[in-house]
Amino acid sequence: MAHREQLHELRQQAHNAGIEGNSKMTEDQLRNALRQVGKGVQPEMAKRQAKS
């Protein structure tokens, strides 16, 4: 159950960061995209890079 809560929290953080449509992203992809946004990358570009 803790893993599901952690994944939910990551999805919420991604949503708050402007990364839309993140429901099919893996935990690693979410973390990577959030890291990229933190470095100043646009949310859509960060999502695309994380999924590739």
N, CA, C and O of each residue as an XYZ file, in Angstrom:
208
protein
N       0.814     -1.188      0.000
C       0.000      0.000      0.000
C       0.866      1.264      0.000
O       0.491      2.261     -0.617
N       1.990      1.239      0.665
C       2.854      2.412      0.731
C       3.360      2.791     -0.657
O       3.507      3.973     -0.966
N       3.626      1.789     -1.491
C       4.093      2.069     -2.852
C       3.024      2.821     -3.638
O       3.340      3.764     -4.365
N       1.780      2.420     -3.502
C       0.680      3.092     -4.207
C       0.540      4.533     -3.743
O       0.292      5.427     -4.554
N       0.695      4.762     -2.462
C       0.604      6.117     -1.931
C       1.756      6.974     -2.443
O       1.573      8.147     -2.768
N       2.937      6.380     -2.511
C       4.101      7.099     -3.017
C       3.910      7.452     -4.494
O       4.223      8.567     -4.912
N       3.402      6.516     -5.272
C       3.149      6.763     -6.690
C       2.087      7.848     -6.859
O       2.209      8.711     -7.727
N       1.053      7.803     -6.032
C       0.012      8.824     -6.079
C       0.611     10.201     -5.773
O       0.286     11.185     -6.437
N       1.472     10.261     -4.784
C       2.116     11.530     -4.418
C       2.978     12.050     -5.567
O       2.978     13.249     -5.847
N       3.711     11.157     -6.234
C       4.518     11.573     -7.385
C       3.637     12.112     -8.508
O       3.969     13.117     -9.135
N       2.526     11.447     -8.757
C       1.601     11.904     -9.799
C       1.034     13.285     -9.449
O       0.876     14.132    -10.328
N       0.733     13.509     -8.175
C       0.226     14.809     -7.735
C       1.289     15.884     -7.913
O       0.989     16.991     -8.360
N       2.522     15.562     -7.565
C       3.617     16.521     -7.740
C       3.799     16.858     -9.211
O       4.006     18.017     -9.569
N       3.723     15.835    -10.066
C       3.866     16.054    -11.509
C       2.737     16.949    -12.013
O       2.974     17.862    -12.803
N       1.530     16.694    -11.567
C       0.397     17.523    -11.968
C       0.614     18.973    -11.528
O       0.382     19.905    -12.299
N       1.057     19.150    -10.300
C       1.304     20.499     -9.767
C       2.419     21.207    -10.534
O       2.434     22.434    -10.624
N       3.363     20.421    -11.093
C       4.475     20.989    -11.859
C       4.079     21.268    -13.307
O       4.875     21.799    -14.081
N       2.850     20.910    -13.670
C       2.386     21.185    -15.028
C       2.558     20.040    -15.995
O       2.351     20.211    -17.197
N       2.937     18.867    -15.495
C       3.109     17.688    -16.344
C       1.746     17.018    -16.465
O       1.346     16.234    -15.604
N       1.043     17.336    -17.543
C      -0.313     16.827    -17.752
C      -0.289     15.410    -18.314
O       0.678     15.010    -18.962
N      -1.337     14.665    -18.069
C      -1.477     13.329    -18.629
C      -0.409     12.360    -18.152
O       0.157     11.622    -18.958
N      -0.125     12.351    -16.865
C       0.963     11.523    -16.339
C       0.496     10.179    -15.792
O       1.282      9.469    -15.165
N      -0.762      9.816    -16.013
C      -1.307      8.606    -15.388
C      -0.677      7.316    -15.900
O      -0.718      6.300    -15.206
N      -0.100      7.330    -17.090
C       0.513      6.115    -17.631
C       2.030      6.108    -17.500
O       2.695      5.193    -17.985
N       2.572      7.123    -16.847
C       4.017      7.194    -16.651
C       4.421      6.311    -15.472
O       3.686      6.185    -14.493
N       5.601      5.705    -15.582
C       6.119      4.883    -14.492
C       6.699      5.784    -13.401
O       6.863      6.990    -13.590
N       6.997      5.183    -12.281
C       7.589      5.935    -11.175
C       8.906      6.576    -11.596
O       9.154      7.742    -11.289
N       9.748      5.826    -12.296
C      11.030      6.368    -12.759
C      10.831      7.514    -13.738
O      11.545      8.514    -13.679
N       9.864      7.375    -14.639
C       9.585      8.438    -15.599
C       9.103      9.695    -14.883
O       9.506     10.805    -15.231
N       8.252      9.524    -13.896
C       7.760     10.667    -13.130
C       8.900     11.378    -12.410
O       9.003     12.604    -12.447
N       9.750     10.601    -11.760
C      10.887     11.199    -11.045
C      11.797     11.952    -12.008
O      12.250     13.057    -11.710
N      12.060     11.349    -13.162
C      12.925     11.973    -14.154
C      12.307     13.274    -14.656
O      12.991     14.294    -14.743
N      11.031     13.243    -14.984
C      10.351     14.443    -15.486
C      10.341     15.548    -14.426
O      10.565     16.714    -14.751
N      10.087     15.199    -13.181
C      10.090     16.200    -12.113
C      11.488     16.802    -11.930
O      11.626     18.000    -11.683
N      12.513     15.968    -12.052
C      13.891     16.462    -11.967
C      14.168     17.466    -13.089
O      14.766     18.519    -12.868
N      13.719     17.115    -14.299
C      13.930     17.993    -15.445
C      13.215     19.334    -15.258
O      13.788     20.389    -15.531
N      11.973     19.292    -14.795
C      11.216     20.529    -14.557
C      11.933     21.367    -13.495
O      11.981     22.593    -13.591
N      12.478     20.708    -12.502
C      13.231     21.419    -11.461
C      14.454     22.123    -11.998
O      14.919     23.100    -11.411
N      14.982     21.637    -13.111
C      16.148     22.255    -13.747
C      15.743     23.321    -14.762
O      16.601     23.922    -15.409
N      14.438     23.557    -14.902
C      13.996     24.624    -15.783
C      13.463     24.178    -17.137
O      13.124     25.016    -17.973
N      13.383     22.865    -17.367
C      12.842     22.359    -18.621
C      11.324     22.525    -18.611
O      10.687     22.338    -17.575
N      10.746     22.873    -19.756
C       9.294     23.003    -19.865
C       8.633     21.658    -19.552
O       9.163     20.619    -19.944
N       7.491     21.648    -18.857
C       6.843     20.395    -18.446
C       6.575     19.413    -19.594
O       6.815     18.215    -19.445
N       6.086     19.901    -20.723
C       5.778     18.996    -21.835
C       7.055     18.355    -22.391
O       7.059     17.173    -22.736
N       8.126     19.130    -22.475
C       9.404     18.613    -22.952
C       9.966     17.604    -21.951
O      10.502     16.570    -22.349
N       9.849     17.893    -20.676
C      10.338     16.980    -19.640
C       9.584     15.653    -19.719
O      10.179     14.584    -19.586
N       8.275     15.729    -19.936
C       7.467     14.510    -20.062
C       7.924     13.696    -21.261
O       8.105     12.482    -21.165
N       8.111     14.370    -22.390
C       8.538     13.675    -23.607
C       9.905     13.018    -23.413
O      10.107     11.871    -23.812
N      10.829     13.734    -22.811
C      12.172     13.190    -22.578
C      12.137     12.008    -21.618
O      12.860     11.030    -21.807
N      11.309     12.094    -20.601
C      11.224     11.022    -19.603
C      10.617      9.741    -20.211
O      10.973      8.631    -19.814
N       9.716      9.907    -21.157
C       9.042      8.750    -21.747
C       9.857      8.112    -22.867
O       9.532      7.011    -23.311
N      10.912      8.786    -23.333
C      11.708      8.211    -24.430
C      12.844      7.370    -23.940
O      13.599      6.822    -24.744
